[in-house]
Amino acid sequence: MGELIHDLFYILLDNLGLIILVLCLTSGVALGMFVWSRSTDKKDKDREVSTYAEALRDVTAALNTTTATLSSTQDKLREVHDTTIVLHDLLATARQQLKEGEETNKQLKSALDTERDQSKTTTDQLQSEINRLNDVVTELQKQLDRGQVDHQDEVSRLEKLLRASEDARLKAEGDLRQLRAEFQALREAVNCPAAESGLCDEQPAAPVHEPTTANEGANEVMIPSSLEPTVISESVPALPGE
């Protein structure tokens, strides 16, 4: 329907000069007939004919001017029509490009959504891995703290054992000194068994040999055979540092 109206409009424009010419002629004829019918005498008729002829010349001049104007207008309308066709083609091309652009935008949006989902998934995985590593670090820190506490407890226990060992060593040294003193007294008693009868004053005591071992931890006491036929051997560990 729109194209039909468009075609009728251009047909009307193409025949506009002829239509105006017919209208002008019809108007002139009607005006002449009206003037002719109104005149009553020849003079009036001549005047009216002259007026009609003048009016007709004016109408003809106006018609010529209108025809020239119409021709120029038709040329401009053709130019506008051609321009409209070009613009229509450009509009169709622009619509096609717009459609292609929309399709491209849809594809880009789909790719962007996919990339966004992948990025979100990767981010979630990285966050989960970070949380797991944080938990591992926290657990290792706790184990390290417990290890330090256990190490400190072990050090404290070893220090206590060391102090107890030192106390035991000092006590053992004291006991060893006491045993050596008792052993010395016993040796003197064995070397002079007849001290009560006065024989020790007449006979000098035999020398006592005290060999020392390589580790300085064993002492051997020997009694002369003239006084005692047996040999008494005692091993006494040496004190540290002797």
KAKARA-V739736 format. One record per helix or strand of 3 or more residues. SS is the DSSP state (a for helix, b for strand). FROM is the first residue (numbers start at 1). TO is the last residue. If there is no record, write none. Layout:
ss:SS from:FROM to:TO
ss:SS from:FROM to:TO
This chain:
ss:a from:2 to:14
ss:a from:16 to:38
ss:a from:42 to:191
ss:a from:195 to:197
ss:a from:199 to:202
ss:b from:210 to:212
ss:b from:219 to:221
